[in-house]
Amino acid sequence: MTGWWKRWRQRRHAEPAAQRAFGLREFVYLDEVSVISLLSWRLGKLPSEFTDTLTDSTKAELNSNIEANAAVLKSRVGSRMESSQTQDTKVLSKATIQATFKKLYDEERDSLALRPILTSELAPVADKARRILDSHVGDAEVKPWRIASEQLERGRLVELEVELQADPTFRLSAIITTFAELVNESKELLAQIGQQGFERTIEINRVLEKLMAGLVPLRCRAIDYAVATIGQQEYLIHRRALEQLPVAEKPPVKDLYLVGVAEQSLFWKDIRRVLFSKARFCILCRLNHDGLDASWTPVKLVDVLGEVAPDLERQMEIFGSGALKAMMAGATAHGNFIEPRMRAVMTFGELLAQKLGIELDDNDLHHIEILASETADLVTSVPESRKAFTRVAELLAGRTSTDMDPVIVSRLRVEACKQHNLLPGGSAVRAETIVPPAPANSRDERFIDAEIIAIYW
């Protein structure tokens, strides 16, 4: 047992301190085929089982002496008995994919094109941070705080800490699939939307799901690195180094994204728990292209499909970040129109209460706000808006014995709408212009396109 313990201690101390500093590694995604393929190319044969032998030895020895003295003759007789016993214990261990990944990581760690910097490593001081932005300073002098984009060569391994998130294409497809299931369960919900347009959207989504073929496109923002142009070349600059510079000296930077596709069946956890929360994870991946890309297409077959069905390709383009932004802009626009209508109904209640001499407390105001929230959608025309204002008038009628003059009530409705820039029917006096969202690729972004091997934290 003592020999086994010594060997374990020796192996433990031989591990680099950087590896132990990261603590335990828990996987949420692991491509076993890629791990074994890469390590087999590096090492050749891979052991599938390991045998540890524990040796326990026991040794016993017995000595005896008989001595006789005589006046003339002296004699001595002695005997010795020795026995030993050895016991071997063999422990058989199977190699798991996690152990194989650890072997691959240990082999490749020092040759990674990009990897996280330990938090225990001090950030460069301001003077060194300025040298990082000097194009005449060699890359080796400022590594790993500055990485030239040309060092990101196709086939090299990269480890990057990111905000893990699915591409908007997949997120929107998942939303539509879920909404379609809800519509099938509720006929009333189907009646509130355009059935023909919705069915067309479902058909396009089915085609998109076929094209993705069980793959999940990922679009993950890098946490530690941003992209800056120094001289005529783009570099990856660590954000901790940029933080050491005064605001006036910081260069304009672009967000860096790690993009690629992962197999949905290889996730070890429910993808809804890890792909929709922007949680932080580390990703080990292999680069698909040299350098950085200015754009990225999550579903490659769409480009091929466009050669034979251009109209369908254009319709596929709605399933992206632009569509998600349009949905959010639509929700914002709806809120922009609903908010003044709701406020107009609440103002009407306050003006009517003041006219009737009713003092409103917090409970009354709360009830009026609830009514305004429920009826704000009705404030779209004069006949419909009367229904919303009438419900508030009926609420206050129970608080007084005074009869309500219809003329005064009508005048207060007009006044309430006017205070919130609405016409008596609820239409806006001046329409608000909503700027459509810019396409995703028009923003300042750079992409690292890679094959995903493992996702862990």
Sequence and secondary structure as in RCSB ss.txt:
>XXXX:A:sequence
MTGWWKRWRQRRHAEPAAQRAFGLREFVYLDEVSVISLLSWRLGKLPSEFTDTLTDSTKAELNSNIEANAAVLKS
RVGSRMESSQTQDTKVLSKATIQATFKKLYDEERDSLALRPILTSELAPVADKARRILDSHVGDAEVKPWRIASE
QLERGRLVELEVELQADPTFRLSAIITTFAELVNESKELLAQIGQQGFERTIEINRVLEKLMAGLVPLRCRAIDY
AVATIGQQEYLIHRRALEQLPVAEKPPVKDLYLVGVAEQSLFWKDIRRVLFSKARFCILCRLNHDGLDASWTPVK
LVDVLGEVAPDLERQMEIFGSGALKAMMAGATAHGNFIEPRMRAVMTFGELLAQKLGIELDDNDLHHIEILASET
ADLVTSVPESRKAFTRVAELLAGRTSTDMDPVIVSRLRVEACKQHNLLPGGSAVRAETIVPPAPANSRDERFIDA
EIIAIYW
>XXXX:A:secstr
 HHHHHHHHHHHHHS HHHHHT    EEEE HHHHHHHHHHHHSS  SEEEEEEEEEEEEEEEEEEEEE SS EE
EEEEEEEEEEEEEEEEEEE  HHHHHHHHHHHHGGG SB    TTS    HHHHHHHT TTS HHHHTTTEEEGG
G  TT EEEEEEE  B HHHHHHHHHHHHHHHHHH HHHHHTS HHHHHHHHHHHHHHHHHHTTEEEEEEEEEEE
EEEEETTEEEEEEHHHHTTS GGG   EEEEEEEEEEEGGGBSS HHHHSSS  EEEEEEEESSSS BS   S T
HHHHHHHH HHHHHHHTTSSHHHHHHHHHHHHHHHHHHHHHHHHHHHHHHHHHHHHT    HHHHHHHHHHHHHH
GGGTTSHHHHHHHHHHHHHHHHTT  S   HHHHHHHHHHHHHHTTB TTS BSS         GGGSSEEEEEE
EEEEEE 
